[in-house]
Amino acid sequence: MIKKIVIIGGGAGGLELATDLGDKLGKRNQAEITLIDKNSYHIWKPLLHEVATGVLSEQADKIDYTTQGQQHAFQFIQGAFTDLNREEKQVIINNSNNESVSVPYDILVVAIGSTSNDFGTPGVKEHCIFLDDQNAAIRLRETLIAKFASFCSIIDENEAKDEDKIRIAIVGGGATGVELASELPHMVETFGTCGRNKMCSDLLDVSVIEATDRILPALPEKTALGITKTLQQRGIHVLTNTMITKAQSDGFYPKEGDIISADIMIWTAGVKAPDYLKDIARLESSRSNQLVVKPTLQTTRDDNIFVIGDCAYAMQDSGRASPATAQAAHQMAKICYENIINKLNNKPMKLFKYTDNGTIISLHDTAQGVVKIAGKGEMNVKGFFALMIHRLLYRMHQASLLGIVKTIRFVKASKEMYKNKFASIFTHQD
Ligand SMILES: Cc1cc2nc3c(=O)[nH]c(=O)nc-3n(C[C@H](O)[C@H](O)[C@H](O)COP(=O)(O)OP(=O)(O)OC[C@H]3O[C@@H](n4cnc5c(N)ncnc54)[C@H](O)[C@@H]3O)c2cc1C
């Protein structure tokens, strides 16, 4: 009987895997590949801050799962994964008609990513925006635009005073918080050029709040300090050693010192796998709800279930689990692809070993970070060159899904969209 391979989650890892397996096995009718996702289209998560600030258009840059499936021989089902029945080998999903349905599998891959972790901090769920998926990014963009628009009507009549600034506080000095903060001054400047001449980045008061003594712990201290300086030059406050203990409608309350007042509160302080994954179907899970996997990426308690990306807990020789990054999700997708084929052919499995190729942080029109080259150590990169590498990572992801020719067409189309993007977003507010 033809084997059923079900992949849940069409993100950085899952969609690459579904595409590769469809090309290899689906096209030859050697297996039936099914991708399940709660959304109907894919946006590469590392660019969500650009969707939130209107730099990237979700319309131009989305990949529709049904179309991708038709072209790469996999079936797509839209639905939210809710439960797992290992005895019957079925995943339970809530489909787009809000019905609970079972999808049978022989081999299952869980690739549902992660969600924001509020670490149980009171008030965060109620008052903060999380940047968890495209819907949240679009909501954040709409909130920002509504705020800018209402602010404009005030300053059209009166000159804005210092205390009238739009205060945006972002908790979490990791890549997400820093990249989002660095796009905001540009967003407000662009808003100003769309018929609202008085809007400029001086009217924004953006803070990045970090509990430890520096932002970007994944980067060397010197690079992180350089990025802090760049943020500060753009008028962004970087508050380190500031542990938030509570959020209320008027702002964040730190352990020490006064309230950090905010009109828009964003929480990017950490990630965990979704709560329902914890101990699901008696699989072993980590403190952050991730499913624990062997080096083959199979779960410790069921060889028919693989886990990749942010929701996998894959211990490395260093004694630490591989990080929750797109880089790791991509590498896991490649090993999982080979191991599924090896499993079907009764061949030995490959072992996943995470390779850190470096980290680059985009800062709107520039970027900074480190690139790691095997055997050659670390290289600091900065400026336009770093920005190009950051962009290249995205284009490589697109190329692995669409092929080179379509990716070039995508680049052209999204450039056109960028040109018109802000004007089209902001004219709705006029
Ligand atoms: C703003 C931002 C910047 C980042 N920058 C970088 C960076 O520069 N470099 C880097 O390496 N990483 C970066 N990351 C992290 C990176 O995005 C993630 O580590 C990566 O996307 C994880 O891939 P994944 O396949 O595990 O999950 P995801 O890419 O998150 O995909 C998960 C998929 O599962 C689907 N899903 C979720 N729940 C369900 C459910 N219940 N049922 C069905 N489907 C579901 C989602 O819709 C999604 O399509 C960044 C993240 C953010 C938010």
The ligand as an SDF file (V2000), in Angstrom:
LIG
                    3D

 53 58  0  0  0  0  0  0  0  0999 V2000
   10.4910   38.8720   13.2890 C   0  0  0  0  0  0  0  0  0  0  0  0
   11.3200   37.5910   13.3100 C   0  0  0  0  0  0  0  0  0  0  0  0
   12.6370   37.6270   12.8490 C   0  0  0  0  0  0  0  0  0  0  0  0
   13.3910   36.4320   12.8110 C   0  0  0  0  0  0  0  0  0  0  0  0
   14.6460   36.4900   12.2870 N   0  0  0  0  0  0  0  0  0  0  0  0
   15.3340   35.3390   12.1030 C   0  0  0  0  0  0  0  0  0  0  0  0
   16.5990   35.3590   11.4430 C   0  0  0  0  0  0  0  0  0  0  0  0
   17.0920   36.4280   11.0590 O   0  0  0  0  0  0  0  0  0  0  0  0
   17.2320   34.1720   11.2540 N   0  0  0  0  0  0  0  0  0  0  0  0
   16.7030   32.9840   11.6570 C   0  0  0  0  0  0  0  0  0  0  0  0
   17.3200   31.9170   11.4300 O   0  0  0  0  0  0  0  0  0  0  0  0
   15.5080   32.9310   12.3010 N   0  0  0  0  0  0  0  0  0  0  0  0
   14.8000   34.0740   12.5330 C   0  0  0  0  0  0  0  0  0  0  0  0
   13.5710   34.0340   13.1640 N   0  0  0  0  0  0  0  0  0  0  0  0
   13.0770   32.7360   13.6860 C   0  0  0  0  0  0  0  0  0  0  0  0
   12.4590   31.9100   12.5510 C   0  0  0  0  0  0  0  0  0  0  0  0
   11.4330   32.6310   11.9410 O   0  0  0  0  0  0  0  0  0  0  0  0
   11.8910   30.5980   13.0970 C   0  0  0  0  0  0  0  0  0  0  0  0
   12.8730   29.9630   13.8680 O   0  0  0  0  0  0  0  0  0  0  0  0
   11.4840   29.6750   11.9540 C   0  0  0  0  0  0  0  0  0  0  0  0
   10.4780   30.2680   11.1660 O   0  0  0  0  0  0  0  0  0  0  0  0
   10.9990   28.3370   12.5020 C   0  0  0  0  0  0  0  0  0  0  0  0
   10.5910   27.5230   11.4380 O   0  0  0  0  0  0  0  0  0  0  0  0
    9.4930   26.4020   11.6740 P   0  0  0  0  0  0  0  0  0  0  0  0
    9.3260   25.6930   10.3750 O   0  0  0  0  0  0  0  0  0  0  0  0
    9.8290   25.6190   12.8730 O   0  0  0  0  0  0  0  0  0  0  0  0
    8.1800   27.1890   12.0520 O   0  0  0  0  0  0  0  0  0  0  0  0
    7.4350   28.3750   11.2960 P   0  0  0  0  0  0  0  0  0  0  0  0
    8.2330   28.9330   10.2080 O   0  0  0  0  0  0  0  0  0  0  0  0
    6.9480   29.2730   12.3680 O   0  0  0  0  0  0  0  0  0  0  0  0
    6.1890   27.6080   10.6600 O   0  0  0  0  0  0  0  0  0  0  0  0
    5.2130   26.9820   11.4440 C   0  0  0  0  0  0  0  0  0  0  0  0
    3.9990   26.7270   10.5640 C   0  0  0  0  0  0  0  0  0  0  0  0
    3.0730   25.9390   11.3110 O   0  0  0  0  0  0  0  0  0  0  0  0
    1.7760   26.4700   11.1650 C   0  0  0  0  0  0  0  0  0  0  0  0
    1.0310   26.1240   12.3750 N   0  0  0  0  0  0  0  0  0  0  0  0
    1.2450   26.5830   13.6260 C   0  0  0  0  0  0  0  0  0  0  0  0
    0.3670   26.0130   14.4720 N   0  0  0  0  0  0  0  0  0  0  0  0
   -0.4100   25.1920   13.7370 C   0  0  0  0  0  0  0  0  0  0  0  0
   -1.4740   24.3160   14.0330 C   0  0  0  0  0  0  0  0  0  0  0  0
   -1.9690   24.1620   15.2720 N   0  0  0  0  0  0  0  0  0  0  0  0
   -2.0550   23.6210   13.0390 N   0  0  0  0  0  0  0  0  0  0  0  0
   -1.5910   23.7480   11.7660 C   0  0  0  0  0  0  0  0  0  0  0  0
   -0.5650   24.5580   11.4150 N   0  0  0  0  0  0  0  0  0  0  0  0
    0.0110   25.2660   12.4000 C   0  0  0  0  0  0  0  0  0  0  0  0
    1.9860   27.9590   10.9800 C   0  0  0  0  0  0  0  0  0  0  0  0
    0.8930   28.5630   10.3000 O   0  0  0  0  0  0  0  0  0  0  0  0
    3.2780   28.0000   10.1460 C   0  0  0  0  0  0  0  0  0  0  0  0
    3.0110   27.9700    8.7700 O   0  0  0  0  0  0  0  0  0  0  0  0
   12.8180   35.2020   13.2660 C   0  0  0  0  0  0  0  0  0  0  0  0
   11.5020   35.1880   13.7580 C   0  0  0  0  0  0  0  0  0  0  0  0
   10.7610   36.3620   13.8000 C   0  0  0  0  0  0  0  0  0  0  0  0
    9.3360   36.3180   14.3320 C   0  0  0  0  0  0  0  0  0  0  0  0
  1  2  1  0
  2  3  1  0
  2 52  2  0
  3  4  2  0
  4  5  1  0
  4 50  1  0
  5  6  2  0
  6  7  1  0
  6 13  1  0
  7  8  2  0
  7  9  1  0
  9 10  1  0
 10 11  2  0
 10 12  1  0
 12 13  2  0
 13 14  1  0
 14 15  1  0
 14 50  1  0
 15 16  1  0
 16 17  1  0
 16 18  1  0
 18 19  1  0
 18 20  1  0
 20 21  1  0
 20 22  1  0
 22 23  1  0
 23 24  1  0
 24 25  2  0
 24 26  1  0
 24 27  1  0
 27 28  1  0
 28 29  2  0
 28 30  1  0
 28 31  1  0
 31 32  1  0
 32 33  1  0
 33 34  1  0
 33 48  1  0
 34 35  1  0
 35 36  1  0
 35 46  1  0
 36 37  1  0
 36 45  1  0
 37 38  2  0
 38 39  1  0
 39 40  1  0
 39 45  2  0
 40 41  1  0
 40 42  2  0
 42 43  1  0
 43 44  2  0
 44 45  1  0
 46 47  1  0
 46 48  1  0
 48 49  1  0
 50 51  2  0
 51 52  1  0
 52 53  1  0
M  END
$$$$
